[in-house]
Amino acid sequence: MPDRNGAARPGGTALLTGAPVLEVTNLRKEFGSLTAVDDVSFTIAAGRSLAVVGESGSGKTTVARMIVGLERPTSGTIAACGNDRSRPARSARDRRRRGGEVQIVFQDPYTSLDPRQTAEGVIDEVLRLHHGWPADRRRARIDELVELVGLDSRQARALPRTLSGGQRQRVAIARALAAQPQILILDESVAALDVSIQAQVLNLLADIRDETAVSYILISHDLAVVRQLTDEAVVMYRGRVVERGRTAQVLDDPQDPYTKRLRASVPRPGWKPSRRQMPPAHQEEDPT
Amino acid sequence: MATQHLLEVTGLRVTLGDGAALRGVDLAIRPREVLGLVGESGSGKSMTARAIDRLLPRGAQVAGQIRFQGSEVGALAGAQLRSYRNRVAMIFQDPRAHVNPVRRIGDFMTEALRTNLGVRAEEARQRAVDMLSQVGIEDGQRRLRQYPHELSGGMLQRVMIAAALLTEPALLLADEPTTALDVTTQAEVMAILDELRREYGLAMLFITHDLELAAAICDRTAVMYAGQIVEVRKSELLHTDPLHPYTAALAAARPDIAQKSRRLRAIPGRPLSAFEAPAGECAFAPRCPHAEPACQAALPELVELDGGLSRCIRVAELRGQLEATHA
């Protein structure tokens, strides 16, 4: 894996060795009798981006939550930057280190920010906790991050309720980047944005990757967004990986029946939606 | 236009509190026609549908005219209004927010038949079961006894469609009916909607933020920006030959499923809501790559060109210059 941006991130040990930045092995998660995630494995090389595609209930968000540490796997292992994170962190220090490896940006920019904290305030808190920097250094980094995500100084000092959805999502991205993670999980992070804003945020994410060599895990059902932002893709269906490969190849030449149906379901000129194409095992069930 | 319109909206203005929500909407739907209504949040798509179905919040001030089959909708009240709503049925984005969670599917589906149309309970239930089978739900008897939480989102949206069709409407107002659904479920629900509206000869106003979806299933598409319609175009020309710079920019901003682009052509700034729009100028001008000083001198009119409508003073000179895009 060529490491063209390694120099920009002296902290990234994985970048220097070329080892995978994330390794997920035989991951399984049960909720009672329901198996939400079943034997999921994948690796991400440093600076590369992976899409996890699937419908609601496919387990894709559960995988993301386990990687970030919000759910504990029933079995299987997760290693980020060479460090195991399959078990809960044992100390605050351990938790902080993990936060420096993986961060997440959630779908809904309206509920994922503290309504009482300005963008600057939330970034400052992360910088203080993660890096312990003095005030002037934090101030300089806040300005860099705010600039990087394209917020102006008025917006940076505003409370979330006065910001639009796109601006809030920029705040959430800046907050996540403040911890200088190797991996940024984007859990449907652009899905709720208007098309014209979504394009701005997607361009921004591409710029950030060029500048920092961060790896993205994009959890998404939007195949056009997946194409735009990722190198590789895994397709999940009912908790299992049913297809994987280079994003272009998975989208242009899908092999699994579910991936084929997913691809055929995307509206395009001359598209004729059809019903009852599903094989019996794929029939929609009532939620449990 | 020679064809008799089913619905005609002229100069529709809605004011909520002291802010404008619609700033003069004109649209017409012919019988059996599917008209798409596309735009970003705050553009007024949902507000337009709500105004048509007389479902605006209390205190909303409405000006302009809505005519359905020749009669003035604003003048309807009581039984007439209820009967109008049966003829102009609405399907919402989030079915769960629009059904009573503590009432059974059967009560919900048969209510309009029983209370407005005087159909006896037993017959109403039978019609509901038949209609459920039309939307691909075979075990209707059992479904009628269930509660909304027992159904998945896709299933519930099919129930909503069936319920809307039960009152034999002539026009369906579909407000982002598939936005909350998975892509594959969306394809199914769209297939059902498309099939049934052909079979029953319905017209449809199909609201969506998804230009590709509108282009695929609508006969014509109207594009809204800041509380006004800025373009009406035959859907197949929407991507290849748009008339308004906003439509072209919107299409170009979407990533392409067939190829990665080095950079997306993002539109600078953010979409304006109707209440923020300046009165005497083109609301899109500040974000428009083709804007010139004249654009901010007066509010452009909707002008007809090449079978479509565009609210752009430069529409004629920009002809062929608005970038054709991938889709």
Interface residues (C-beta under 8 A of the other chain):
Chain A: E55 S56 S164 G165 G166 D194 V195 S196 I197 Q198 A199 Q200 L202 N203 A206 H221 L223 A224 V225 R227 Q228 A248 L251 D252 R261 L262 A264 S265 V266 P267 R268 P269 G270 W271 K272 P273 S274 R275 R276 M278 E284 E285 D286 P287
Chain B: E40 S41 G136 E150 L151 S152 G153 G154 M155 D182 V183 T184 T185 Q186 A187 E188 M190 A191 I192 D194 E195 H209 D210 L211 E212 L213 A215 A216 I217 E236 H239 A249 L250 A253 R254 P255 D256 I257 A258 Q259 K260 S261 R263 L264 R265 A266 I267 R270 P271 R287 A327
